[in-house]
Amino acid sequence: MQLGTEEVERVVGIGVLKRNGTVEDFIVNKLLESLKRAGAPDPDLIVRSLDIKGTVTSSELSDKVQLLMLNLVTEDLKWHDAARNYLIWSVYKQVWGKDVVRAINEGRVRFEDAYRDGFVRWFKTGLELRIWDSEMASWFSQHIDELAKYLDPNRDLLLTYNGVRTLMSRYLLKRLDGSFFEAPQYLWMRTAMGVAYAELRYGGDPITWARRYYDLMSQLKFMPNSPTLYNAMTRLGQLSACFVVPVDDCLSRESDTNRDDTECNFGIMDALRLAALIFQSGGGVGYNFGKLRPEGDIVRSTTGIASGPLSFMKLFDTLVDTIKQGGKRRGAQMGMLFWWHPDIEKFITSKSGEQKDMQLQNFNISVTIDDYFMQKALKGEDIYLINPRECPCLYKTWGEEFAKCYESCVEQIKAGRIRIWRRINAKELWDKIVKSAWDSGDPGLWNRDLANFINNEKLPGEVINATNPCSEESLYDFESCNLGSINLVKYVKDGKIEWEELARDTQLAVRFLDDVIDVNKLPHERLRKRVLETRRIGLGANGLADTLIALGLRYDSPQALAVSDTLASFIARIAVRSSIDLAREKGTYPAYKHSDWAEGVLPWTKHRERLDKFSSAFDKEAVDEYLEILKVGYDDARVKSIIDGATAVLKGYRALDEELSIDASTIGIRNGSIMSIAPEGSRSLIAGVNSSIEPLFAIAYIRNLTIGKLIEYNYTALKLLMGTKTLDESTRKFVEEYGILPRNHPLAELLRTAHEIHWKWHVYMQVTWARWNDSGVSKTINMPSETPIDDVEQAYRLAWLLGAFGITVYRDRSKSVQVIYTGVKGSEAKPAVEVREVKPKVEAKVSYTSLSSLKDKLVRIKGDGGKSIEEEMVEELGETDDPYCKTGSCG
């Protein structure tokens, strides 16, 4: 096909502004050749469709070309691959230079040779720019040629277009002029090298382990948290994603007036300073502000009046506006407050009602509850709000000890020895929590009793009082965690799961995360001491929705729950076995002797105990319903076929409960905590799968960009629709209008999206993974916009009952700004979708989403200065956001 006169005239006279500031004439044939090499099905079509005039930047021209190709993917998936190839070759051009790329195109140099030769130059560039850790660089300099030969350049083609975009927007290292000098395979090898260097301490060979870690990551089977990818082998070297920092009831430990105060170990300004350092290095922070005296209380040192926790939270909120997380993303924070704190009602409504989208926009917030409060709320009994300054035992205890402390404090109130701040009905407070969550998605809930009960570390005299920003990690003060996720769909072959391969890679992932601890450069001595004391890691899962689709299982079904339960239990048992083996090889973690591990207790046995003895006593019917659903799933013939072989592999690894219990108590264990289900965020985009254990969010949605409109499809759904030839014109129009498939579509049951799934199934999936977890599970309980408040109340209550560590709900459009907008087309009826195979039946309400009239999903919340407080979009077509990541900085 040749360009006509009109098309030629449209592109004649266009100037292209290059990165170096020069302007060159736009050459049509040059673009056509690039498109052909990228594999575009019809390069002429792209050139004919270009509508540009005057002078454009090279990046703007590139974005327009990519946009045109991406909007053609529903006609032929080769357009996606062409857009990906076109984009990644723009990276190669910056990394290796135009001359090398030209030599490859002309056949004078093999692509693989150029890629591997470039790795040697990459290492030298890092030395020249003083990016590398000097000790690591000195050691690896002797092995660069060897590692270069091991690279597999063709693994770049495992990345999706969005995967490449995400790597470009945050992860690939750049020169001082902003150009890339790191290609994707260099990133994987750098991360592998930086982590494997830890093996030297134990007499191991870093090269051997670097190769194995490289294979695991470059095949997208395992992905560590973002700071590890950002900072591995660099001088900064901070590799942890999440931290908990205490906030004591004083300004600073360094103040002369506080040095003798036993309750002032780490004051407000101490915490603020440390948080700034953590954000700078790429981490996120959780705090419990419940130690701070309430607003209106006396300040003895000045005889002034305290301003309360919320006023100081605003200070931390402002900090995040100022410091970008690791120079890569906005900092993530979790703010928590105990239910018994006198300022709890102000805290509950701090992000809802008139305050919605107005304050604390850099915080997720959660109310710290416990079983004592829940029993009071369910019975409708009165409770007292108590000043932590007068009853410090409240934040120093949990479980039965807390109940004794609280009741003792109440007796002192009744005797007049402690000020009464407020007496309130617990059900009234519970209803306020529920109403605010329905209104804005905040606050969430976190059960401190469950977190401390399940936690096997058990540090003497200490209590876990907070979580990281997304609540997948319940952490002691100053504890941090390095996270990583297994990409589950990589282990689905021919409708079954490759259990042996999954076991091998789980073992390797545990070793990787443990090695991270030894090379991690943390920004404060108290962090370093605590991390080495507990050696906590957080192994999670990614791509569950993709896995269930590949297995032909509907997300909201007993079969999906049973397969998820098997996957979660299998990974947990293999991970514990791996940590025991590491303890035999390298030693136990220092605080092991105080732990439940030393008694042979496995975390999941405590989950079972709580469900059987505690939860069933409150609502046996609800517990039995959940367990019956699991049983229905396990009894299904298809499920039996899928999970066949899992037990045999566990036996082969000596990873059944009895063996694990004996070995944990006799040999020991390397890591105090092991499992954690994180929201994934960027990592799911890089891996090319759906986030964590979430369902599909939408089949398609629209992004309105300044250069045009992009109709973006979920890649997993699109591949299936195209592969089955079920994306006809009417289906495509429906999907692009509503974001879901028509109810009569043959794949409508399999490709169900988050808002089509009843909230109860969301909770069931979360607690199924929580059953095998010792740290926490981050999941969003999505609800349609018309969901009544009562549904939120039931979801919160069920999550507590069934043993979720915490819960977050999000009702569509409950915030004025959200990552992906969803709405109901007013003229359309909203048919109910029946959730089958469950007794009693649950009716799921469907919210049809009209996407064609919606705003850009990347609209940002504006600050006072009119600038965006989230500056993730480095380029116009930059990283696709994860809709489940509320903070914008997950993973």
C-alpha positions, -999 to 999 in steps of 0.1 A, spaced: 0 0 0 14 34 -11 9 68 5 -14 91 -16 -7 127 -23 -29 139 5 -11 117 31 23 129 18 13 165 21 1 159 56 36 149 68 58 172 45 73 202 62 72 187 97 101 193 119 113 170 147 129 185 177 156 161 190 168 156 226 199 176 218 179 207 208 184 203 170 155 202 145 155 177 117 130 172 88 105 144 93 115 116 70 85 93 62 106 64 50 126 64 82 94 60 102 81 33 78 113 13 82 111 16 120 75 3 120 84 -26 97 112 -36 120 88 -34 150 64 -58 132 36 -34 125 10 -52 104 4 -21 82 31 6 86 15 28 59 -17 29 79 1 46 108 17 72 86 -15 79 69 -32 84 103 -6 108 116 -21 143 120 7 166 130 18 200 119 48 223 124 75 212 148 70 184 173 94 168 198 107 133 190 90 120 221 56 135 211 59 120 176 68 86 192 39 88 215 15 96 187 28 66 167 24 43 197 -11 56 204 -22 48 169 -9 13 171 -24 7 206 -58 17 194 -56 -10 167 -50 -39 190 -86 -51 189 -81 -57 152 -49 -76 155 -28 -84 186 3 -79 165 -3 -42 169 4 -45 206 37 -63 200 46 -37 174 40 -9 199 60 -27 225 89 -33 201 88 2 188 90 15 224 117 -8 235 139 0 206 137 36 216 153 25 248 180 6 230 188 36 209 195 56 241 214 28 258 237 18 230 236 48 207 223 53 171 253 38 155 250 5 172 212 3 165 219 12 128 245 -16 126 220 -40 140 194 -29 115 218 -32 86 229 -67 97 265 -58 105 261 -67 142 239 -94 158 213 -81 182 224 -105 209 260 -95 206 252 -58 208 230 -65 239 258 -84 257 285 -59 247 263 -31 259 262 -48 294 300 -43 297 296 -6 288 266 -3 312 288 -14 340 315 11 331 290 39 328 277 31 363 313 33 376 319 66 358 287 81 373 295 67 407 262 49 409 274 15 420 283 4 455 320 5 455 326 -28 473 302 -47 451 315 -31 419 351 -40 428 341 -77 433 319 -80 402 343 -62 379 362 -95 375 330 -113 364 312 -88 341 322 -106 308 310 -139 323 277 -124 334 272 -106 300 274 -139 282 246 -153 305 221 -126 295 191 -136 273 182 -105 253 151 -122 239 134 -122 273 127 -85 267 99 -98 245 82 -114 276 73 -78 286 40 -62 275 38 -27 263 27 -15 297 55 -35 313 81 -16 292 64 17 299 65 10 336 102 1 336 109 33 317 89 55 340 106 44 372 131 16 371 157 18 343 187 38 354 195 70 335 225 92 328 228 127 341 212 141 309 181 119 315 188 93 288 186 56 297 218 36 300 201 5 314 181 -20 293 156 -44 309 179 -74 311 206 -52 327 181 -43 353 173 -79 361 210 -88 363 219 -57 384 192 -67 409 204 -103 409 240 -92 414 232 -67 442 213 -93 461 235 -124 454 265 -105 468 251 -114 503 262 -150 497 298 -140 502 292 -137 539 283 -173 541 310 -187 519 287 -189 488 293 -180 452 275 -148 442 278 -156 405 260 -189 408 231 -172 428 231 -141 405 224 -164 376 196 -182 393 181 -150 406 184 -134 371 166 -164 355 138 -161 381 132 -124 375 139 -121 338 113 -148 330 89 -127 351 83 -156 375 92 -136 406 93 -98 412 108 -81 443 94 -49 457 102 -17 439 130 -3 461 150 -35 455 147 -30 417 155 7 421 185 5 444 201 -30 442 239 -27 437 237 11 440 254 34 465 219 42 480 212 5 485 180 7 505 159 -23 494 129 -24 517 94 -13 507 77 -8 540 84 4 575 66 11 608 79 41 628 67 48 663 54 82 673 57 88 710 39 115 730 67 141 728 84 163 702 118 148 703 139 124 724 168 149 718 150 176 738 164 183 772 129 182 787 123 146 773 155 128 780 144 115 813 109 106 801 106 68 798 76 72 775 96 94 751 118 70 730 111 84 696 92 117 694 70 133 667 99 152 651 122 121 653 96 101 634 91 129 609 128 131 601 131 93 598 100 92 575 117 118 552 148 96 549 127 65 542 107 83 515 139 96 499 151 60 496 119 46 481 100 32 511 66 38 527 58 42 563 30 32 587 24 49 621 0 46 650 -7 80 664 -26 66 694 2 73 719 -3 111 714 -25 128 740 -58 140 728 -67 175 716 -73 198 746 -51 178 771 -26 196 792 11 198 781 30 198 814 63 212 800 46 244 787 13 243 806 -2 247 771 -30 227 754 -22 197 732 -34 199 695 -40 162 692 -30 134 667 -48 148 637 -29 181 637 4 162 636 -9 139 609 -13 169 587 24 177 593 33 142 580 9 147 551 27 178 541 60 160 542 50 137 515 40 166 493 75 178 496 95 146 493 90 123 463 95 87 473 130 77 462 129 103 434 105 79 418 70 81 433 49 99 459 55 85 494 29 61 508 17 64 544 -7 46 568 -21 65 597 -38 45 625 -56 53 658 -69 31 685 -106 28 689 -104 39 726 -85 72 719 -105 104 727 -99 118 692 -112 87 674 -144 102 662 -125 131 645 -101 106 631 -129 84 616 -144 114 597 -111 130 588 -113 119 552 -151 118 546 -180 142 544 -169 178 540 -133 167 545 -134 142 515 -106 149 491 -95 178 512 -71 166 538 -47 137 546 -46 129 509 -12 112 513 -25 89 540 -45 57 540 -61 56 574 -74 27 595 -90 23 629 -71 -1 652 -97 -24 666 -95 -56 686 -117 -85 697 -127 -66 729 -141 -37 710 -159 -59 685 -177 -78 712 -188 -46 728 -200 -33 694 -219 -64 686 -236 -63 720 -243 -26 718 -225 -19 751 -210 14 762 -173 21 761 -150 48 775 -126 69 755 -94 71 775 -63 94 774 -32 73 766 -11 96 787 -31 84 818 -33 47 808 -2 38 788 -8 1 794 -35 4 767 -9 5 739 15 -19 756 -8 -49 757 -31 -69 735 -57 -97 740 -65 -107 775 -39 -84 790 -54 -55 772 -89 -63 784 -76 -63 820 -58 -30 814 -88 -14 799 -112 -25 826 -87 -13 852 -86 21 835 -124 23 834 -125 15 872 -101 44 877 -124 67 857 -154 57 877 -134 63 909 -125 98 897 -87 92 895 -87 95 857 -105 121 836 -135 109 817 -133 121 781 -163 105 767 -186 76 772 -201 63 740 -220 32 728 -197 9 709 -223 2 682 -226 40 676 -188 43 671 -189 12 648 -217 28 627 -196 59 623 -167 39 610 -190 21 586 -207 52 574 -173 70 567 -160 40 549 -191 39 527 -188 76 520 -151 77 511 -133 44 514 -117 55 547 -111 44 573 -102 8 569 -100 -16 599 -71 -35 613 -74 -61 641 -45 -57 665 -54 -89 684 -54 -111 654 -21 -96 641 -3 -102 675 -19 -137 679 -8 -150 645 26 -133 646 52 -160 654 81 -136 662 68 -127 697 94 -101 709 93 -100 747 76 -69 761 66 -55 727 33 -52 709 26 -48 672 6 -16 669 7 -7 633 10 -18 597 28 -6 566 9 17 541 -12 -10 525 -17 -32 555 -1 -64 542 26 -62 569 18 -60 606 51 -47 620 68 -41 653 83 -6 659 112 0 635 106 -32 617 107 -32 579 100 -58 553 113 -66 518 86 -81 497 84 -103 466 57 -120 447 54 -153 427 37 -148 394 12 -177 397 1 -179 360 37 -189 350 30 -223 366 -1 -231 347 5 -257 320 -21 -275 300 -49 -267 325 -29 -279 355 -4 -264 379 33 -274 378 37 -280 415 73 -291 414 84 -260 394 65 -238 418 82 -254 448 117 -249 433 110 -213 425 94 -206 459 125 -219 476 147 -196 455 124 -166 462 127 -171 499 165 -173 496 165 -141 475 144 -122 501 166 -134 529 197 -123 510 182 -88 507 184 -84 545 221 -88 545 229 -63 517 202 -38 527 214 -3 536 188 12 559 188 49 568 188 45 606 206 23 631 173 14 649 160 1 616 191 -19 610 191 -35 644 155 -45 643 156 -59 608 186 -81 616 168 -91 649 137 -106 632 148 -111 596 112 -107 584 104 -113 547 72 -111 528 66 -136 500 33 -130 482 15 -139 450 7 -121 418 -16 -127 388 -43 -148 406 -70 -136 382 -49 -146 352 -43 -180 368 -80 -187 374 -88 -176 338 -61 -199 325 -77 -227 345 -112 -218 333 -124 -209 368 -147 -181 376 -133 -158 403 -164 -158 425 -168 -196 427 -162 -223 453 -137 -239 428 -117 -207 426 -116 -205 464 -104 -241 467 -76 -237 441 -66 -204 459 -66 -222 492 -43 -249 478 -20 -224 462 -17 -204 494 -11 -234 516 14 -249 492 35 -217 489 33 -211 527 45 -247 535 73 -246 509 84 -212 521 86 -223 557 106 -254 547 129 -231 528 134 -209 558 141 -239 580 167 -251 555 183 -217 555 185 -218 593 204 -250 590 228 -235 565 231 -199 578 216 -199 613 183 -189 629 172 -153 632 185 -138 665 152 -134 683 141 -170 675 143 -184 710 114 -162 722 92 -172 692 63 -195 687 84 -212 660 106 -225 688 75 -242 702 68 -258 669 37 -237 663 28 -229 626 9 -197 619 -19 -214 600 -27 -237 629 -35 -206 649 -58 -193 622 -77 -226 624 -78 -225 661 -93 -190 661 -119 -199 635 -129 -231 653 -130 -218 689 -134 -180 687 -153 -171 655 -177 -200 656 -188 -189 691 -200 -156 677 -215 -166 644 -213 -203 636 -236 -200 607 -214 -176 589 -183 -196 596 -199 -228 585 -211 -212 553 -176 -202 543 -162 -236 552 -190 -253 532 -182 -232 502 -145 -243 504 -157 -280 507 -179 -276 476 -149 -264 457 -126 -292 469 -152 -318 460 -154 -306 424 -138 -330 399 -121 -302 379 -105 -289 411 -93 -323 421 -76 -325 387 -59 -291 390 -45 -297 425 -35 -332 419 1 -337 428 5 -309 453 5 -331 483 31 -355 467 54 -326 461 50 -313 497 59 -348 509 90 -348 487 101 -315 502 93 -327 538 69 -298 540 38 -314 556 27 -298 589 41 -324 613 76 -323 597 76 -285 596 66 -283 632 93 -306 644 120 -290 624 110 -255 632 113 -263 669 146 -283 666 166 -269 637 150 -234 639 140 -210 612 158 -182 594 130 -156 592 106 -145 619 77 -139 595 75 -152 559 42 -147 540 26 -114 529 0 -106 502 9 -71 489 -12 -51 464 16 -54 438 9 -22 419 38 -16 396 51 -51 399 19 -65 383 23 -41 354 59 -52 348 49 -89 350 20 -83 326 -7 -97 349 -35 -85 371 -27 -73 406 -20 -97 434 -51 -117 443 -76 -92 428 -101 -100 400 -100 -81 367 -109 -45 374 -123 -38 339 -121 -54 304 -113 -20 290 -113 17 299 -104 50 283 -75 72 290 -79 107 276 -45 121 268 -35 154 253 -23 136 222 -56 116 218 -78 90 233 -65 56 242 -88 26 246 -69 4 269 -78 -33 273 -69 -56 300 -42 -76 282 -52 -110 297 -88 -105 287 -80 -92 253 -57 -122 245 -85 -146 254 -112 -126 235 -90 -124 204 -79 -160 207 -114 -173 209 -126 -148 181 -154 -135 204 -146 -98 202 -170 -89 174 -180 -53 166 -210 -53 189 -191 -68 218 -162 -43 213 -186 -14 214 -203 -27 245 -170 -33 263 -157 1 254 -189 17 266 -193 -2 299 -160 -18 307 -175 -53 310 -188 -80 287 -224 -83 277 -242 -108 300 -250 -131 270 -213 -133 259 -198 -168 261 -169 -155 283 -190 -132 305 -189 -157 334 -151 -163 332 -141 -126 327 -160 -111 355 -148 -78 368 -144 -64 403 -178 -46 405 -197 -76 391 -185 -97 420 -205 -96 452 -186 -82 481 -189 -115 500 -167 -132 474 -141 -105 478 -140 -111 515 -139 -149 510 -109 -146 487 -91 -123 511 -96 -146 542 -87 -177 521 -52 -162 515 -51 -149 551 -55 -184 565 -20 -192 553 -4 -159 561 15 -146 591 17 -108 583 -13 -96 565 -33 -94 532 -38 -63 512 -70 -65 491 -97 -40 481 -133 -50 487 -148 -33 456 -185 -23 457 -207 -7 431 -217 30 436 -253 21 446 -242 -3 474 -261 4 507 -243 12 539 -255 -21 554 -234 -40 529 -202 -22 541 -212 -31 577 -217 -67 568 -184 -69 549 -164 -53 578 -181 -77 603 -175 -108 582 -138 -99 576 -132 -96 613 -151 -129 620 -133 -150 594 -99 -138 603 -88 -111 579 -60 -91 594 -77 -59 581 -101 -47 555 -105 -19 531 -137 -13 510 -140 10 481 -174 20 468 -172 31 432 -172 69 428 -172 75 465 -143 99 460 -143 128 435 -110 116 422 -100 80 417 -76 60 396 -102 46 372 -136 63 370 -166 41 369 -202 52 365 -237 40 356 -253 49 323 -285 62 335 -308 48 307 -295 13 311 -311 -13 333 -288 -30 358 -296 -67 358 -287 -88 388 -260 -114 383 -267 -146 402 -238 -162 421 -243 -198 417 -232 -229 436 -234 -212 469 -261 -217 496 -276 -193 504 -275 -176 470 -260 -142 469 -273 -116 444 -245 -95 430 -254 -60 418 -239 -50 385 -229 -15 378 -226 -8 341 -199 17 335 -202 42 308 -166 49 299 -169 70 267 -180 101 287 -156 98 316 -126 119 325 -90 107 321 -83 80 347 -51 97 354 -66 130 367 -46 139 398 -57 155 431 -45 191 430 -26 208 457 -28 244 469 -3 255 442 -23 239 414 4 213 408 -3 176 409 7 159 441 13 128 421 40 131 395 44 96 383 38 103 346 72 110 333 60 109 297 26 114 281 19 77 276 36 69 309 30 41 334 -5 26 336 -18 29 371 -29 -1 391 -66 6 400 -63 -12 433 -34 10 446 -51 37 466 -19 55 475 -5 55 440 27 40 453 21 3 458 46 -24 450 
